[in-house]
């Protein structure tokens, strides 16, 4: 969930994202795998049930992270179906492989950039993604590449974030810490990052070449985090969490204090409660 600036014209495609997710961001997500799995469980369950009900047999999970959704889909399709996870982060793919090795599920994982990774044409009959498709610096190229990986009439189901203003929980840390962190530049809504697919019309334009029956529906999911998980979340995740380890002690303490205060309105009886505003995007390969 850590946005990053767009790469320069002189860098390989998605190089900035590769550097980000193969370093601190990837390591953080591996370390916080259990907490993030608890937070995002409703989305994983929705995607797994969608492909099961749709009769999928061979699914590709884009931006699979540490593998929770890939494994959930493989479990939902067992014993006849399988799921392959694809992610740009080697640390996350390695974590996913370790998890899969402890199961008997038909799940495998590939480290690669979905924007460019070569997959045998027509290999899959469904693509899913849980917050994994907003980080392409060339999204049209990415979805053209993904279209080549699926059969005609294959399904596409992905979940992306709606507008930052509709997600006060996800934006609270940046709003609170910004006055203390001049290096925290405002996010570019058109650059790869968490909210890059907030504009539904932009998403539709990206998909219109190669995909049909495009449906983009608001999805609001009520979520909870125990207070201990919340503290871990606000101190490690997102753009602010990524900056904290490099701050001097005084600044870090000040930022920590304002973050704790900013999230207090979400907490009651030892649990944080909030709604996450997303798009549920579906389409068919034309």
C-alpha positions in Angstrom: 0.0 0.0 0.0 3.0 2.3 -0.3 2.7 4.6 -3.3 5.8 5.6 -5.2 6.6 8.2 -7.8 6.5 7.4 -11.4 9.8 6.2 -12.9 11.8 8.5 -15.2 11.7 8.0 -18.9 15.2 6.6 -18.8 14.5 3.7 -16.4 13.2 0.3 -17.4 9.4 -0.2 -17.0 8.3 -0.5 -13.4 11.9 -0.2 -12.2 10.8 2.0 -9.3 8.2 -0.5 -8.2 10.7 -3.3 -8.5 13.2 -1.5 -6.3 10.5 -0.6 -3.8 8.9 -4.0 -3.3 12.2 -5.9 -3.4 13.6 -3.8 -0.5 11.9 -2.3 2.6 8.3 -2.4 1.4 8.5 -6.1 0.5 10.2 -6.9 3.8 7.6 -5.0 5.7 4.8 -6.9 4.1 6.5 -10.2 4.8 7.0 -9.3 8.5 3.3 -8.1 8.8 1.8 -11.0 6.8 -0.4 -12.3 9.6 -1.8 -8.9 10.5 -2.5 -8.0 6.8 -4.1 -11.3 6.2 -6.5 -10.6 9.1 -7.3 -7.1 7.8 -7.9 -8.2 4.2 -9.6 -11.5 4.8 -13.0 -10.3 3.5 -11.6 -9.4 0.1 -9.8 -12.7 -0.2 -13.0 -14.6 0.6 -14.9 -12.6 -2.0 -12.5 -13.4 -4.8 -12.2 -17.0 -3.9 -16.0 -17.4 -3.9 -16.3 -15.5 -7.2 -14.0 -17.8 -9.1 -15.5 -20.9 -7.5 -19.0 -19.9 -8.5 -17.8 -19.0 -12.0 -16.4 -22.4 -12.6 -12.8 -21.4 -13.0 -10.1 -24.1 -13.1 -6.8 -22.3 -13.7 -6.5 -18.8 -12.1 -3.8 -16.2 -12.2 -3.5 -13.9 -9.1 -1.8 -10.6 -9.9 0.1 -8.8 -7.2 -0.2 -11.9 -5.0 2.0 -10.6 -2.2 2.6 -13.3 0.5 0.0 -15.6 -1.2 -3.1 -15.4 1.0 -5.5 -14.9 -1.9 -3.7 -17.4 -4.2 -4.0 -20.0 -1.5 -7.6 -19.1 -0.8 -8.5 -19.5 -4.5 -6.6 -22.8 -4.8 -8.5 -24.0 -1.7 -11.8 -23.0 -3.2 -11.1 -24.8 -6.5 -9.7 -28.0 -5.0 -9.3 -30.7 -6.0 -9.7 -29.9 -9.7 -8.5 -26.3 -9.9 -5.3 -24.4 -9.3 -4.0 -20.9 -8.8 -0.7 -19.2 -9.8 0.4 -16.1 -8.0 2.5 -13.5 -9.7 4.3 -10.6 -7.9 7.2 -8.3 -8.6 8.6 -8.8 -5.0 10.9 -11.7 -4.5 10.7 -11.5 -0.7 6.9 -11.8 -0.9 7.0 -14.6 -3.5 9.5 -16.5 -1.3 7.2 -16.1 1.7 4.2 -17.3 -0.4 6.2 -20.4 -1.5 7.0 -21.2 2.1 3.3 -21.0 3.0 2.3 -23.1 0.1 4.8 -25.8 1.0 2.9 -26.3 4.2 -0.3 -27.2 2.3 -1.3 -29.7 -0.2 -3.0 -27.1 -2.4 -2.4 -26.7 -6.1 -0.7 -23.2 -5.8 2.5 -22.0 -7.4 4.2 -18.6 -7.4 6.2 -16.6 -9.9 8.4 -13.6 -9.3 7.9 -11.2 -12.2 6.4 -8.0 -13.4 2.9 -8.7 -14.7 3.4 -5.8 -17.1 6.1 -7.7 -19.0 6.3 -11.3 -17.7 5.8 -13.8 -20.5 3.1 -16.3 -19.9 2.1 -19.0 -22.4 -0.8 -17.7 -24.4 -4.2 -18.8 -23.2 -2.8 -20.4 -20.0 -5.6 -19.2 -17.6 -9.3 -19.0 -17.5 -9.6 -16.3 -14.8 -7.5 -13.4 -13.4 -8.0 -12.1 -9.9 -6.3 -9.3 -8.0 -6.6 -8.0 -4.5 -5.1 -4.5 -4.6 -2.3 -5.6 -6.9 -3.0 -3.9 -10.2 -2.5 -0.2 -9.3 1.3 -0.1 -9.5 1.9 -0.4 -13.2 3.6 2.6 -14.9 2.2 1.4 -18.2 -1.2 -0.1 -17.2 -2.5 -0.4 -20.8 0.5 -2.5 -21.7 0.0 -4.5 -18.5 -3.6 -5.4 -19.3 -2.7 -6.2 -22.9 -0.1 -8.6 -21.6 -2.5 -10.1 -19.2 -5.1 -10.5 -21.9 -2.6 -12.6 -23.9 -2.3 -14.9 -20.9 -6.0 -15.9 -20.8 -8.3 -17.8 -23.0 -11.2 -16.0 -24.9 -14.1 -15.3 -22.6 -11.9 -15.7 -19.5 -13.0 -13.8 -16.4 -11.3 -10.9 -14.7 -12.1 -9.9 -11.2 -10.1 -7.3 -9.2 -10.5 -5.1 -6.3 -8.9 -1.6 -6.2 -9.2 1.4 -4.0 -11.7 4.2 -4.6 -11.0 7.9 -3.9 -8.7 8.8 -1.0 -11.4 11.0 0.4 -13.7 8.0 0.7 -11.0 6.1 2.7 -10.3 8.1 5.9 -8.7 5.2 7.6 -6.2 4.7 4.8 -5.3 8.4 4.6 -5.3 9.3 8.3 -1.6 8.7 8.8 -0.5 10.9 5.9 -2.9 13.7 6.9 -1.7 13.6 10.5 2.0 13.3 9.8 2.4 15.7 6.8 3.1 18.8 8.9 6.0 17.0 10.6 7.4 15.4 7.4 8.2 17.9 4.7 9.7 15.0 2.7 6.2 13.5 2.4 5.3 15.0 -0.9 1.6 14.8 -2.0 0.8 11.7 -4.0 0.3 12.1 -7.7 -3.1 10.4 -8.5 -1.8 9.5 -12.0 1.4 7.8 -10.8 1.6 4.1 -9.8 0.4 3.7 -6.3 -2.5 2.8 -3.9 -5.1 5.1 -5.4 -4.0 5.0 -9.1 -7.2 3.2 -10.0 -9.5 5.5 -8.0 -11.0 7.0 -11.2 -13.5 4.4 -12.5 -13.5 5.9 -16.0 -9.7 5.7 -16.2 -10.0 2.0 -15.3 -12.6 1.5 -17.9 -10.4 3.1 -20.6 -7.5 0.9 -19.6 -9.6 -2.2 -20.0 -11.5 -1.4 -23.2 -8.8 -2.8 -25.4 -9.0 -6.5 -25.0 -11.8 -6.7 -22.4 -15.5 -6.5 -22.7 -18.6 -6.6 -20.3 -16.7 -4.3 -18.0 -18.5 -3.6 -14.7 -17.1 -1.3 -12.0 -19.2 -1.4 -8.8 -18.6 0.3 -5.5 -17.6 -2.1 -2.8 -17.6 -1.0 0.9 -16.2 -3.5 3.4 -16.5 -3.2 7.1 -13.2 -4.1 8.7 -11.8 -4.4 12.2 -8.3 -4.6 13.8 -7.4 -5.3 17.4 -5.7 -2.4 19.1 -2.4 -4.2 19.1 -2.6 -4.8 15.3 -3.7 -1.2 14.8 -0.5 0.1 16.5 1.6 -2.1 14.3 -0.2 -1.1 11.2 0.1 2.7 11.8 3.8 2.5 12.7 4.9 0.2 9.8 2.6 0.5 6.8 2.1 3.0 4.1 4.2 6.0 3.1 4.6 7.2 6.7 5.5 3.8 8.1 8.2 3.6 5.4 9.8 6.9 6.5 9.8 6.2 10.3 12.9 4.0 10.5 15.0 6.8 8.9 13.8 9.6 11.2 15.8 10.9 14.2 14.4 9.9 17.6 12.8 13.2 18.4 10.9 13.4 15.1 9.9 9.7 15.2 8.4 10.2 18.7 6.5 13.3 17.5 5.1 11.5 14.5 4.2 8.5 16.6 2.2 10.7 18.9 0.2 12.4 16.2 -0.5 9.0 14.5 -1.8 7.5 17.7 -4.0 10.5 18.2 -5.2 10.5 14.6 -6.5 6.9 14.8 -8.2 7.2 18.2 -11.6 8.1 16.6 -11.6 4.6 14.9 -11.1 2.7 18.2 -13.7 1.6 20.7 -13.6 -1.2 23.2 -10.1 -2.1 22.2 -10.9 -2.6 18.5 -10.5 -0.4 15.5 -13.6 -0.3 13.3 -13.6 1.3 9.8 -15.0 0.9 6.3 -12.8 0.5 3.2 -14.1 2.0 0.0 -13.2 0.0 -3.1 -14.1 -0.8 -6.6 -15.1 -4.4 -7.6 -14.0 -4.6 -11.2 -15.1 -7.4 -13.5 -14.7 -8.1 -17.2 -14.4 -10.8 -19.8 -11.6 -11.3 -22.3 -12.9 -10.3 -25.7 
